[in-house]
């Protein structure tokens, strides 16, 4: 089969030298909708180099190059059609605040291949460190449709818990018509997000927004709404991609505060709050 589980798990880690500049950070922030209003001091923290703070989700694009989904498909033992691939989930743990400029080493490896029956799920772990020590650990869950059913381990079940009661805060964030085209410039050139013909071949009516763009937009909303813009309060950030966002839609982001955590649910307003992100948890440092 196109996913050779034994070979993928036995492959040596792949190490890549990466670097980024304040301009890369600013482009990422603009790609997830920062800068509106352009003169708002709270937005200038994301867009003006003299005040720049790095949203932790920048780690998902830091250094450019192939994002987690594409990187997983280039690992030994994986030979599948990109049109049959979906980003199923993403977790990120930052070990310290991310610098606005850095040179680092990122190490990628497949740590698990799960058999979900109708799909295989690859888990790609990425660890990054610079001269001062570890920066972040990330895991991307990559669904490969049509590649399950070989009798392998199903892996952990998804957290299906739904939040009860009214959320502590609800905000709405518009997605611009051109947002996917801008976000692509951070490194994810998957044609699913720009080419109508490719999107139809993948089963969608039109190009969809990058899941990691929705992921970043949501984290920014939490930081701005509940943490007064303090990006250093975020310790980890986990989400499952349960649906897609289309450019031009509006995200409704509901937040429930916990003891050192924030639970979040995200839906598309124009489609009756159709779920986009679920199982979302932000773990916080103590203020």
C-alpha positions as CSV (number, residue, x, y, z in Angstrom):
1,X,0.0,0.0,0.0
2,X,1.2,3.6,-0.5
3,X,1.8,4.1,3.2
4,X,4.5,1.6,4.3
5,X,4.0,1.7,8.1
6,X,7.2,-0.2,9.0
7,X,9.4,1.9,6.8
8,X,7.8,5.2,7.9
9,X,8.3,4.5,11.6
10,X,11.8,3.1,11.1
11,X,13.1,6.1,9.1
12,X,15.7,8.3,10.6
13,X,14.6,11.7,11.8
14,X,15.0,14.5,9.2
15,X,16.9,17.5,10.4
16,X,16.5,20.9,8.7
17,X,18.2,24.2,9.4
18,X,15.6,27.0,9.6
19,X,15.7,30.7,10.2
20,X,13.3,33.6,10.3
21,X,13.3,37.4,10.5
22,X,10.8,40.0,11.8
23,X,9.4,40.3,8.3
24,X,8.5,36.6,8.3
25,X,6.7,37.1,11.6
26,X,4.8,40.1,10.3
27,X,3.8,38.3,7.1
28,X,2.4,35.4,9.2
29,X,0.5,37.8,11.4
30,X,-1.0,39.6,8.4
31,X,-1.9,36.2,6.9
32,X,-4.1,35.3,9.9
33,X,-5.8,38.7,9.9
34,X,-3.8,40.9,12.1
35,X,-3.5,44.7,11.4
36,X,-7.2,45.6,11.5
37,X,-7.6,48.5,12.4
38,X,-4.1,49.3,11.1
39,X,-3.4,52.0,13.7
40,X,-4.8,50.1,16.7
41,X,-2.0,49.7,19.3
42,X,-3.2,46.2,20.1
43,X,-2.7,45.3,16.4
44,X,0.7,47.0,16.1
45,X,2.0,44.4,18.5
46,X,1.7,42.0,15.6
47,X,2.6,44.3,12.7
48,X,5.2,46.9,13.7
49,X,8.8,45.7,14.1
50,X,9.5,48.1,17.0
51,X,6.7,46.5,19.1
52,X,6.7,43.0,17.7
53,X,5.6,40.0,19.7
54,X,5.4,36.5,18.2
55,X,2.2,34.6,18.4
56,X,3.2,31.0,19.3
57,X,1.3,29.5,16.3
58,X,4.0,31.1,14.1
59,X,6.0,28.0,14.9
60,X,3.8,26.1,12.4
61,X,5.3,28.1,9.5
62,X,8.7,29.3,11.0
63,X,11.5,28.9,8.5
64,X,9.2,28.6,5.5
65,X,9.3,25.4,3.4
66,X,6.8,22.6,3.5
67,X,4.2,22.7,6.3
68,X,3.5,19.7,8.5
69,X,1.1,18.0,6.1
70,X,3.4,18.3,3.1
71,X,6.4,17.4,5.1
72,X,4.7,14.2,6.3
73,X,4.0,13.2,2.7
74,X,7.7,13.5,1.8
75,X,8.9,11.1,4.5
76,X,10.2,7.6,3.7
77,X,7.4,5.1,3.3
78,X,4.7,7.6,2.3
79,X,3.6,7.9,-1.4
80,X,0.1,9.2,-1.7
81,X,-2.0,11.6,-3.8
82,X,-2.1,15.0,-2.2
83,X,-5.8,15.4,-3.3
84,X,-6.7,12.6,-0.8
85,X,-5.0,14.3,2.1
86,X,-6.5,16.4,4.9
87,X,-4.9,18.0,8.0
88,X,-6.8,16.3,10.8
89,X,-5.3,18.0,13.9
90,X,-2.5,20.0,15.2
91,X,-0.8,20.4,18.6
92,X,1.9,22.8,19.6
93,X,3.9,23.2,22.9
94,X,6.2,26.2,23.2
95,X,9.1,25.8,25.6
96,X,9.7,29.5,25.9
97,X,8.6,32.7,24.0
98,X,9.6,32.6,20.4
99,X,12.2,35.2,19.3
100,X,11.4,37.7,16.5
101,X,14.6,36.6,14.7
102,X,16.4,33.3,15.0
103,X,18.4,30.5,13.4
104,X,17.3,27.0,14.6
105,X,17.3,23.3,13.9
106,X,14.0,21.4,13.3
107,X,13.8,17.7,13.5
108,X,10.9,15.8,11.9
109,X,9.9,12.2,12.2
110,X,6.8,10.0,11.8
111,X,5.9,8.8,15.3
112,X,2.7,6.8,14.6
113,X,0.6,5.5,11.7
114,X,-3.0,4.7,12.7
115,X,-5.6,2.6,10.8
116,X,-9.0,4.4,11.0
117,X,-10.6,2.0,8.5
118,X,-11.3,4.4,5.7
119,X,-8.2,6.4,6.2
120,X,-4.6,6.2,7.5
121,X,-3.5,8.8,10.0
122,X,0.1,9.8,10.0
123,X,1.5,11.6,13.1
124,X,4.4,13.9,12.3
125,X,6.4,15.2,15.3
126,X,8.6,18.3,14.9
127,X,11.0,19.5,17.5
128,X,12.9,22.9,17.1
129,X,15.8,24.3,19.1
130,X,18.2,27.2,18.8
131,X,21.5,27.9,20.6
132,X,19.6,28.7,23.8
133,X,17.8,25.4,23.9
134,X,14.4,23.9,22.9
135,X,11.9,26.2,21.3
136,X,8.8,24.1,20.5
137,X,7.4,20.6,19.9
138,X,4.6,20.2,17.4
139,X,2.5,17.3,16.1
140,X,0.5,17.3,12.9
141,X,-2.1,14.6,12.3
142,X,-2.4,13.9,8.6
143,X,-5.5,12.0,7.3
144,X,-4.9,10.0,4.1
145,X,-8.3,9.0,2.7
146,X,-8.7,5.5,1.3
147,X,-5.5,4.2,2.9
148,X,-6.8,2.5,6.0
149,X,-8.2,-1.0,6.5
150,X,-5.0,-3.0,6.9
151,X,-5.7,-4.1,10.5
152,X,-3.3,-1.7,12.2
153,X,-3.7,0.1,15.5
154,X,-6.6,2.6,15.4
155,X,-4.8,5.0,17.8
156,X,-6.5,7.2,20.4
157,X,-10.1,8.2,20.1
158,X,-10.9,11.8,19.5
159,X,-12.1,13.9,22.5
160,X,-15.8,14.2,21.6
161,X,-16.7,16.2,24.7
162,X,-18.9,19.2,24.1
163,X,-18.9,22.2,26.3
164,X,-22.0,22.8,28.3
165,X,-23.4,26.2,29.4
166,X,-22.9,29.6,27.9
167,X,-19.4,30.5,26.8
168,X,-17.5,33.0,28.8
169,X,-16.8,35.0,25.7
170,X,-17.8,34.8,22.0
171,X,-16.2,36.8,19.2
172,X,-16.6,36.8,15.5
173,X,-13.7,37.1,13.0
174,X,-14.2,37.7,9.3
175,X,-12.1,35.8,6.8
176,X,-11.2,37.9,3.8
177,X,-11.8,36.7,0.3
178,X,-8.1,36.8,-0.4
179,X,-6.9,35.4,2.9
180,X,-5.9,32.0,1.6
181,X,-3.9,33.7,-1.2
182,X,-2.0,35.8,1.4
183,X,-1.5,33.0,3.9
184,X,0.0,30.8,1.1
185,X,3.0,33.2,1.1
186,X,4.1,31.8,4.5
187,X,5.1,28.6,2.7
188,X,2.0,26.3,2.3
189,X,1.5,26.3,-1.5
190,X,-1.0,23.4,-1.5
191,X,-3.2,24.1,-4.6
192,X,-6.3,23.1,-2.5
193,X,-6.2,26.7,-1.2
194,X,-6.0,28.5,-4.5
195,X,-6.9,26.3,-7.5
196,X,-10.6,25.8,-8.1
197,X,-10.0,22.7,-10.3
198,X,-7.8,21.0,-7.7
199,X,-10.3,21.8,-5.0
200,X,-13.0,20.1,-6.9
201,X,-10.8,17.1,-7.5
202,X,-10.3,17.0,-3.7
203,X,-14.1,17.0,-3.1
204,X,-14.7,20.7,-2.4
205,X,-16.9,23.3,-4.3
206,X,-14.1,25.9,-4.2
207,X,-10.7,26.5,-2.6
208,X,-10.7,26.3,1.2
209,X,-8.8,28.2,3.8
210,X,-5.7,26.5,5.3
211,X,-6.6,24.8,8.5
212,X,-3.5,26.3,10.1
213,X,-4.7,29.7,9.2
214,X,-8.0,29.1,11.1
215,X,-5.8,27.7,13.9
216,X,-3.8,30.9,14.0
217,X,-6.8,33.2,13.8
218,X,-8.4,31.4,16.7
219,X,-5.3,31.5,18.9
220,X,-5.0,35.2,18.2
221,X,-8.6,35.7,19.2
222,X,-8.1,33.9,22.5
223,X,-4.9,35.9,23.2
224,X,-6.5,39.2,22.4
225,X,-9.8,38.6,24.2
226,X,-8.8,36.7,27.3
227,X,-5.0,37.4,27.8
228,X,-4.8,41.1,26.9
229,X,-2.5,40.3,24.0
230,X,0.1,38.6,26.2
231,X,1.5,35.9,23.9
232,X,3.8,34.6,26.6
233,X,0.9,33.2,28.5
234,X,0.3,30.4,25.9
235,X,2.0,27.1,26.9
236,X,0.3,24.8,24.5
237,X,-2.4,24.8,21.8
238,X,-4.3,21.8,20.5
239,X,-7.1,21.5,17.9
240,X,-8.9,19.0,15.7
241,X,-9.9,20.2,12.2
242,X,-13.5,19.0,12.0
243,X,-14.6,21.1,9.0
244,X,-13.4,23.6,6.5
245,X,-13.5,27.4,6.3
246,X,-14.1,29.1,3.0
247,X,-12.6,32.5,2.3
248,X,-15.3,35.2,2.8
249,X,-16.9,33.4,5.7
250,X,-17.1,34.5,9.3
251,X,-15.7,32.5,12.2
252,X,-17.7,32.4,15.5
253,X,-15.2,31.6,18.3
254,X,-16.6,30.6,21.6
255,X,-14.4,30.4,24.7
256,X,-14.8,28.7,28.1
257,X,-12.3,29.6,30.9
258,X,-11.0,26.8,33.1
259,X,-8.3,26.4,35.7
260,X,-5.2,27.3,33.7
261,X,-6.9,26.4,30.4
262,X,-9.3,27.8,27.8
263,X,-11.6,25.5,25.8
264,X,-12.7,26.8,22.5
265,X,-15.1,25.8,19.7
266,X,-15.2,27.4,16.3
267,X,-17.9,27.4,13.7
268,X,-18.7,29.0,10.3
269,X,-21.5,31.6,10.9
270,X,-22.9,31.5,7.3
271,X,-23.4,27.8,7.5
272,X,-25.3,27.6,10.7
273,X,-22.2,27.4,12.9
274,X,-21.0,24.3,11.0
275,X,-18.0,23.1,13.2
276,X,-14.6,24.1,12.0
277,X,-12.4,23.4,15.0
278,X,-13.2,21.2,17.9
279,X,-11.4,19.6,20.8
280,X,-9.6,22.9,21.2
281,X,-7.6,23.5,24.4
282,X,-5.2,26.4,25.2
283,X,-3.0,25.6,28.2
284,X,-1.8,28.7,30.0
285,X,1.2,29.7,32.1
286,X,0.4,31.3,35.4
287,X,0.2,35.1,35.1
